[in-house]
């Protein structure tokens, strides 16, 4: 454990001591009642203390005070039990984990959180992924993080739901322009304008962001625009929001740990580019039928186009050659050879480059074949998603009841296309594709496919009915009963291998389930309250999982799909309980939770070169403890803390790919570096989920013009993906690296000065102490030697082995170094 984490208990004790003293000095006063929405659509809210869960909220002022880069950045720094894995290594593409459940932009990642913007579920239909870069920070008015498997938030709410409410002209009047610049050639501009009356009001905001990135060849470009126009239509309140984004992100992923030691900015291969183009329309209507009854609804349409261009290494380059050179080519290879990189100035544009030139062979193998084939691949994807739907909800107050009932319908049309193309590795780690196969397919000399393309069309329909009743048993005790029925259909059609059967993606799937919830709260006074609840949520398998679920046709995610026999829904049951209260300026909470997944989905191995398939394998569990404290220690100083302890484990045995794990079955049989599997045992920890997190913050406001803030995020380490059994013990030869990432503590400093009402100057230093740290890890093959040179076959083939050994390493997702930013904001009436 790091020194920072060893200091955690002392820091907590000091903070608790100060907070206890503050509580003793607190005087009685009327508490502020915060109302939160308990369903995606707005309606009659419920006081926060009547919700049987540890709800966390944040406002636009909180995001501005922390100078967060985007929504995910604030959630990772500001809310308890939230952690970020920078697997993609782009600041706008993190995996966000909450209580061990994930919302990720990466296809194939098991998703467990639902995300809503103004009542529209923004988990994309294809893979349930969440693109954080499509949610403009400047449009956010309030964020509510609802924990647990709350059924009211629909599909994918296994561990929690995030509801975002946007600004409008009545709540955020005025105009402003903001300009900022910082490290790594960062420049950004932002504007917003709002105003009007209840009869007609508007709010418009937009931003443009660019930076080169701190790693090699890792720029980010964002362009976001949001507008909301509202008013009265008779007695009804109506608003129409429009959102558009055009973003170009390069996140070059994790790097092998020894290469990071040589150069923290280095990359494994480049590029890894994602382009997102998005447009969304959302019409919202709210009608107060009387003082006790409100009808609300929305109608939306969303179009997302995503393209990726990834330069990867050909994992089979160390295996048998796919192309047999003729006698002349064989002599040329033997005489001069190809070193693995083009010679100076040589490229596909100025040099004839037949297929055999891609074969990097300095020496021949014992079977007379060259050591490797084309050592690079270019993987391209195009995803076109259109989804639309509506929801209607009625809220009513009746004596001791607060009733809510609604229905929702969502539909989607998806087209996914993927190709792979041979290429060669350049000295700068980029991949240059060969032009031999213009359609992007991989073939041998006889035209036989080597790696199938993917051409998938998918349609889905989801219908839901839900209801909730918050019952006042007495003024201090409230009972909440709720439930939701979901029916989801997915229809997949294969454009390459239609008709069903082995290898075809054709399939029609229907999933339905009713998820209930019950909870109770007891609040004898503002200084003390208690809650307990049990709830259930479900997630239907996505098209990407249904498209890679056939043991007879395994695939290699995220590169290809094959087959789709039926999978079951994931069902999660969450139990939680806790205490909370507020006395004067002191607010506190302590709670425990346990979430059990049944029929969880896992990508398992078929014992063939990293190939596998999704299957329902059994159970997983996430349980833990949460502690939160905040107080105004002085008239000008506010401090707070969030401590989270998480135990995330597998509860069922399974066999998964372990080709890069030193404990795999091949290594145990005396063949290290061969393809192999590992066994997961009940109690083994789920990778990349830290067991301990501590977040501290302090805000000092010495005057109305000045604000200085300091926050710290400390996290313990976790096992790497691929080390699910926790048994990886690198030998320094065939297997290198620690098999996990280490704990860390990161400090961020921000300050702003407002000399006039119209001008604000602000500055931030992220990673104040310039700590080198990693936020995630994965085991994988490493064809580069200790000097960074490409080595196709580092080891001889042992007697009795079917293949050449491959070196493996621990790949880390490196955190950004110390980063500076300065800016100015001009405000107008």
N, C-alpha and C positions, 0 to 999 in steps of 0.2 A: 504494500500500500504506500502511496506517495506521502511525502511530508505534509502536503496540504491537507490530505484526507485524515492523517493522524491528528491534525490540529482541529478537526471538526468538532469532537466532543467538547473541547475547551471553549471553542467559540460559541457553541450552543449554550453551555452553562453560563457564560458571561451574559449572553443575550437574555436568557431566561431570568437571570438575577435582576437585570435592568428592567425587564418588562414587569416582573413581579412588584418591584418598587413602584413602578408607574401605576400599576393596578391599585395599589394601596392608597395612592394619592387621588385616584379618580373620584369625581363627584357624580352624583346622580343627575341624569339629564334625559330628555326625551330622545329615544334612539331614532336614527334615520332608517326608514324602511325602504329597502331596495327590492324592486319588483323584477322578476325574471320571467322570460317566456319558457313554457314547458313543452312546446311543440314547435316545429319549423315555422309555421305561419304565425304572424302576430295575432294576438287576441287579448283576452283578459288575463293579465299576468298574475303570478302568484308571488307573495312575499318570499324572499329568499329563505327565511328561517322556516318556512312551511314545506320546503322541498327536501325530501328524505335522501339527500346526497350532498357531497362536498362540492358545490357549484363554485366555479371561479369565473370572474368577469374582468374585462379590461375595456377602457374607453380610448377614443382617439387621443385624448390628452396623455394617457399612459404611453401610447406608442410614440408620441412626439417627445415626451420627456426622456424616454430611453434612446431616442434617435435610432429606432430599429430600422434595419435595412428593408425588411418586409414583414408580413404577418408571422411567418414561421420563425424568423429571427427573434421577434418579441416573445413568442410562446416559449421558445427554448430558453430564453434568459429570464422571463418574468413569471411563469406559472409553475406550480409544483407538479412533480411526477412527469414532466415533459422533458424529453431528451432528443437530440438531433444526431443522426448518423450522416456524415457527408460522403456517402458512398459514391455519388456522381462527382463530387468535388466541384460543384458549382454552387455559389451562395444562394441561388434561387431554386435549387433542386435537391433539398435535403429529404431524407426519410425522417418523418416526425413520429416519435414514439410517445405514447401516453399510457402509463400503467402496463407497458409491455405490448400494446397494440399499435399498429402502424398505419400512417397515411403517407403514401409514397408516390412520386411521379414515375417510378420505374415499373414497367410491365413485368409481370411474373412475381412481384412481391406480394405476399399474402396481406391483404388489406383488412383492417379491423376498426377503422374510425370513419364516421360519416361527417361530411362537411357541407354546410348550407350557407348560401348567400341570399338574403331577403326571401327565404322560404324555398329557394331552388337548390336541389341537391347537386353539388358540383363534382362529386365523384364521377368520373367519366364512365360511360357505359362499357367501354372496352377495357376490362381489367380493373375497374373501380379505382383507377389511379387518381391522384390529386395533383394538379399542376399549380403549385404555389405562385408561379410567375403570372398567372392569369387573374389573381385577386389583387387589385390595386390598393396599396396601403393608404393612399390619400383619400380614398372613398369610404374608409371604415369609420363608423360611428361607435359601435360597441361590439364586443366579442363575448360570447358566453360558452364556456366549456362545461358541458353536462357529462358527468362521469357515469360509468356503468353501462349496462346493456338496455338502456331506456328504449322500450318498444315504440314509443311515440315518434321517434326519429327514423323509423323504417329500416330498410335493408342496410347491412354493413355496420350497424351500430352494435359492435361486439364489446368494445372497451370504452366507448364514449362518443359524443357528438359535439361538433364545433359549429355554432350558429353565429354568423356574421350579419350585422345590421348596418346598412349604409346610411350616409348622411343625406339630408334634404335641405331645401332652402329655408325652412322655418327653424330648424335646430342649429344650422350652421350658416348664418347669413354673413355677408361680407366677401371680400376678394383678397387674394394674396398671390404672390409670386415668390418662389424659392429657388435659389441657385446654390450649388455646393460642388466642391472638388476635393480630391484626396489622393491617397497613395494609389499606386499601380494605374496611374492615368485615369482615375475615376472622375467623371464629370456627370452632373445630373441637374435637371431642371424640372420644376413642378409648378402647377398653377391650380387654383380653385376659385370658384365664384358661386355664390348662392344668395338667394333673396326672394322677395315676393310676399304674398299674403296667403291666407287660408284659401282664397278663391283660386289663386294661381301662384305657384312658386317653382323655383328651379335650383338645381345644383349641378355644376359641371366641374370636373377635375381631370387633369391629365399629367403625365410625366414622361420624361425621356431619360434613360440611364445608359451610360457606357463606361466600361473599364476594360483594360487589357488583361486583368487578372494577375495574381501574384505567381502563378505557376507558368511553365512554358506553354505558349500557344493556348491560352485559356480565357479568351475575351467573353464578355457578356453584353448584350444589347437588348434593352427593353423599351417598348413604346406602348403605353396604356392610356386609354381614354374611357371616362365614365360620365354619364349624365342621367339625371333624374328630374322628371317634370311631373308636378302634382297639382291637385286642386280639388274643387268641389264639382260633383256632377249630381245636381239636386242636393240631397242630404248625404250622399255617399262621398267618401274620400277615395280619390283615384290617383295612382301614380304610374308612370311608365319610365322604366330605367333601361338604358342602353349601355352596353359595355363592349369594348373592342380592345384587342391586344395583338401586337405583332412583335414576337420576341425571338431572338437568336442566341442560344446558350451553348457554350462549349464547356463541358465538364469531363476532364480526361481521367476521371476515376482514380482508383487506388494504385499505389506504387509499391514495389517490393521493398521490404524494410532495409536491406543492405544498400540498395540504390538510394533510398532516402537519407541514409547516413552520409553518403558521399555528396548528395545534392538534394536539399529539402524541396527544391522547386522542380525536380525532374519528373518526367512522366513515363509511363510504360509504353504505350503506343498512342498515336494521334492520327486524326482527330476523333472526338466523340461529340458530335454536334446534334442538337435538337432545335428544330424550328417549330414554334407554336403560332398558329393564326386562329384567332377566336372572335366570334361575335355572339352576343346574347341580348335578347329582348325579354323583359319581364313586366307584365301588366298586373298591378295589385289593386284590389278593391276592398274597402272596408265600410260596412254599413251598420250603424248603431240602430237597431230596430226599436229599442227603448233603453231605459237606464240599466236594465239587467241582461239584455240580449244583444249580442254583436255577431254579425255575419261577415266573414272575410274569405278572400280567395285570391288565387293568382293563375295566370296563364303565361307560359314561357316558351321560348324557342332558343336553341343553342346550336351553333355550328363550330366545330373544332377541326382544324387540319394540322396534323403533326407529321413532320418528316425527320428522319434521323439518318446520319451518315457516319458510320463507325469504322475506323481503321483498326483491325484486330490481327493478332497473330494466328496463323493456321495451326491449330492444335495437333493436326495430324502430320506436321512437317517432319517429325522425328520418326514417323512410321514408315510403312512400305511406300515406295514411289508410285504415284498414280500415272506417271508417264514414262514409258520406256524409250530412251534415246536410241537413235540408230547408230551405226558404226562410226560415221563421221562425227556426229554430235558427241558420242562417247569418247572419241579420241580428243576432241577439243576440250571437253570437261576434264579429262585426265591430264592433258598437257598443261593447261593454264588454270582451269578451274574458275569458279565464280565465288568470290569471298563472302557472299551474303549481302553485300552492298554494291550498288552500281559504282563504276569508276568515276573519277572527277568529271563533272559536266555531262555524264551520260544519263539519259532519261528516255522515257517511252516516246517523247515527241521528236527527238533527234537521232535515235538509234533504232535500227530494226531489232525487234525484240520477239523472236519466236518463242514458243512455249518452253523449249528446253533451256533457254537462257534464265528462266526463273528458277531452275533447279540449282540450288547452292550445293556444290559437291567439290570439295578440295580433294577428298580421298573417296575411295569406293568401300562399300561395306563388304563383309565376308561373303555375301551372296552375289557380289558383282553389281549391285545396284547402287545408285548414288545415295548419299546420306539423307537427303531431304528433297522435298518438292517445293513448290511455291510456298514461301514462308509467311505470306501475308494474305489477308482476306479483307474485302470491303463489304460490309453488311449495310444494306439500305432498307428502310421501311417507309411506307406511306400509309397514314391512317386518316380516314375521313369519317367524322362522326356527326350525325345530326340527331339531337334528342329534343323532345318537346313533351309538354304535358300540362296538367292543371291540378288544382287542389281547391277544395271548399271546406270551410270549417265554421262551426257555430260555437260560441262561448256564451255561457249563461250563469247568472248568479241566482240562486234560489234558496232562501233561508240559510241553512248551514252547509249548502253545497256550492261548489264552483265546478260547473260541468263544462266539458269540452268534447266535441265529436267532429269527425271529419272524414273525408274520403280524398284519395289522390290517384292519379293515373299518369304514368310516365311511359314513353315509348322512345325507341332509338332505331336508327339505321346506320350500319357500320360497314365500311369497306377497308380491309387491311391487306396490304401487299408488301411482300418482303423478298429481297433477292440477296444473293451472295456472289462474289466475284473474286477470282484469284488475283493476287498482287504480289509485290515484292517489298521487302522492308528497306527503308532508306536509313542513312546514318543518323538522321534527326528523329528517328522513331516514327516517321510518317509512313503510310502505305500507299504505293502507287499501283492502281489497278491495271491489269492487262486488258487489252482490247479484243482478245481472241473470241470472247463470247459476249456480243453486244447486248444480249437480252439479260445478262447478269447471271445466267445459270452456270452451274459447275458441271462439266462433262469430261469424260475421257475421250480418247481418240476415236472410239467407235460410236460416240454420241450418247453413251449411256449416262444417265444422271448420277452425279456424285452426291450432291446435296440438293434436295428438292426445294424449289421456290414455294412461297406461300401466297395464295390468293383466296382470301376468305371474305365472304359477305355474311353479315349477321344482323338479325332483327330481334328485338326484345320488347316485351310489354310487361309492365308491373302495375297491378291494381291493388289498392290498399283501403282498408276501413280501420279507423282507430277511434278510441274514446278514453276519457279520463274523468274521474270525479274526486275532488279534494273535499273531504267531509270534516267539518268542525265538530268533533265529539264533545269538546268543551272549548272555552277560550284559549286554553293552553295546549290542547292536543288535536292534531289533524291527521286523518287517515287518507291516504291516496291510493286509489285503485285505477289501473289503466291496462290497456291492451291494444294490440294491433294485429290484424290479419293481412298477410301479404300473399299475393299470387303472382309468380314471375314465370314467364315463358321465354326461352331462348331458342332461336332457329338459326343454325349455321349451315352455310352452303359453300362447298369447295369448288373453286373455279378451275382447278387443275385435275383433281381426281374426284369427279362427282359420282353420286350413286350409292354412297355408303360403303361399308365393308372396311377391311384392314387398310390403313393408310389414308382413308378419306376423312375429311372434316365434316361431312354432312351429318346432321343430327338435329332432332327436335327434343327439347327438354322442358319439363314443367316442374316447378317447385312451389310449394305452398306451406304456410305455417302460421299458427297463431301464437303470438308471444305475449305473456301476461306480466304484470308487475304489481307489487304491493309495497307500501312504505308507510311509516308513521313518524311523526315528529312530536316532541314535547318541549315546550318553551315556557317555563314558569316565570321567566323574566328576561330582560335583554342581556343580562350578564351570563346566562347559562341556558343551553339548549341541548337536546339530544335527538338523534335520528337513527333509524334502522330501516333497511329495505332489502327486497329480493326482486330481481327483474331478469328478463330473458330477451335476447336478441338473436337474429339469424343473418346469415350471409349465403346467398346462392352462388354456386361456382360461376366464375366469369368465363367469357368466351375463350380466353387464353388458357384457362385451366381445362375447360371442356375439350379444347383443341390439342391437349397434350396429356391424355389420360389413358392411353392404350398400351398395356405392357407389350403387345405384339409389334407396336410401332413406336418405340421410344423416341424422344426428341432431345434436343440440346438447347434449353432455354438460355437467353431469349432469342435464339437464332432460328428456330423452326417449330412447326406444330406437326403433329401426326395423330390422327385418330381421336375419337371422343366417345367412349362408352360412358354410361351414366355415372355421375358422382352425386354424393349426398350433400345437403346443405350443412354448413357449420352452425351448430347451435351453442350459444354461450349463456351460461347462467351466472349472474353476479350477486353476491351477498356483500353488503357493506353496512357499517355502523360507526357512529362517532359522536363526539361532543364538540360544542362550539359556544362562543359567547363574545360579548363586547361589554367592556366597562370603561366608560370615558373614551380615551383615545386608544385603549388596548383592545385589539381583536385577536382571537385565537381559535384554533381548531385542531383536533386530533381525531384520526379515524383509521379504521382497518377495512380491507376489502379482500375478496377472493372471487376470481373469475375462472370458471371451468369451461373449456371448449370440448365439445363432443363432435366426433367425426371431423376433426381438424384436417386441413389439407396440407400435404407435405410433398415436396418433389423428391422422390425416392430413386435409387439407382437400379439399373438393370445389369450392372457389372460389365458395362461396355463403354469404355473411353468417355466417361462423364455423361453418357446418355441416361435418360430416365423418363419418368412420367409422374403426373400428379395422381395422388390417391388419398382416399379417406383412411387415415392410418390409426386413429384412436383419439387420445385425449391430451390436452396440454392444460397447464394451470398457471395463472398469474395471481399472486397474492402479495400483500404488503401493508405498510403503515405509512401514514402521512401526518406531518405536523406543520402547522402554519402559524406565524406570529407577526404582528405588526403593531407599531405604536408611534406616537409622537413623543420622542424622548425629551426634547426641548421644544420651545416655541418655534424654533427654526429648523429642527432636525427630525426627520421621519426615518425609522429603521424597520427592517422586517427580515423574515427568514422563512424558507420552506425546506423541510427535510423529508426525503422520500426513501423508503427501504422497499426493494422489490425482489421477490423470489419468483422467477419465471422458469418453469421446468416442463419437460416432457413427462407424461404420465403413462405412456404406452411404449413398448419396445418396437423398434423399426430398424431396417437396414437402409443406409443411404450411401451415396457416393463418398468415398474417402480416399480418392486417388492421390491427394496431396497431404494426407495425414499419415504421420509416421507409424501409427498403430493399425494401419489397414491390414486386411487379411493377407495381401500379397507380401507385405514386409514381414509379417509374422511367419510366413512360409519360406523366408530366406530370399525373397526377390524384391528388395527395396527399390522404389522408383517406378514400380509397375502400377498399372491400373488396379484399384482394389476398393473394397467397401469397408465401412465401419458399422458397428451396431450401437444404436441409441438404446439406453436403458432408462427405465422410469427413475426420475430424479435428476437426470442430466439437464444442464442448464441451456436455455435457448440462447443462441449467440447474439452478440452485439446489443445486449440489454444490460446496462449497468445495474448493479445491486444497490448502490448507494448514490444519492445525489443531495447536495446541499447548495441552496441558493441564498445569498445574502445581498441586501441592498441598503443604501443610505442616501437620502435626499436632503441636501442642506439648502435652505432658502434664506440667506442672510437679509435680503431685502426684496421688495417687489420687483426689482429689476434683475436680480441675480438668482441663478439656480446651478448647483453643482451636484452631480450624482455619481455614485460609485456602486457597481454591482459585481458580484463574484458568482461564478458557476463552477462547482467542484463535482467531479464524478469519479467513481471507481472504474476500473477497467472491466473487460468482458472477453470471453472466448471469441475467436474468429469464426466466421461462417466456414464450414468445413471441419470444424473442431467441435461438433455437437456432442461428442462423447467426452470431451475434455481430456483426452489421453494423448494428444500430440506432444511428442518429446523430440524436437529436432536433433539430428546427429551432426549437423554442420556440413554434411557432404551431400546426401540425397535430399535432405530436408533442412531448411534453414529458417531463421526467424523465431519469434517467441510463441507463435500460435495464438496470440491474443493481443489486445492493445492495453496500454497501461492507464492508470488513473491520472487525473490532471485537475488543475484549478486555474481558471482564467478570470482576469479582472478587466473590467471596462470602465473607462472614465468619460463622463460627458459633462458639458457645461454650456450655459447660454446666458446671454446678457441682452436685456431689452432697454436701450437708452430712451426710446420713445415708444408711444403706442403703435407706431407704424413700422418700426424696425426692430428686428431681433437678429443677433449674431450668435452662432452656435459652433461648437467644436466637439470632437469625439476622438478618443484614443481607444481602439479595440485591441484586446490582448496586450494590455498595458505593460506587462513584464516580458513580452516577446517570448512566451513559452512555446517550445516545440511539443506538440501533442497530436494525438490521433483520435478520431471520433468513431472509428469502426475498423474492422479487419476482416480479411478473407484469405483462406489458403488457396494457392493456385500454382500451376506449372510456371517455371521460370527458365527460359532458354538463354538467358544472358549470364555470362560469367561475372566474377568479382570486379572486373574492369569495365563491365557494361557492354562487352562485345557479344554478338550473337553466336551461340554455339548450338548447332543442330543436335549433335549427339555427343554429349559430354562423357558418357560412360560406354564401355564395351557391353555387348549383349551377353549376359551370363548363360552358361550351358543350361539347356532345358527351358529357357525363357522364350516366350512367344514374341517379345518385343524388346526394344531398347529401353533402358531405364531413363526416366525423365526427372530432372531436378525440380524441386518444389520449394516455395517460400511463403512467408507471411506477407500479405499485401495490406498496407495501412492506408486509411483515408486521412491524409495529413490536414491539420488545422492551419488556418491562415496566420501569418506572422503579425507583428505589431502593425497596425494600420491607422493612419491619420485621416481626418476629414474636417473640413471647414465649410461654413455656409452662412448665408444671409437670407432672411425672409422679410419681404415687404408686404405690409397689410394695408388694405384700403377699406373705407366704410362701405 
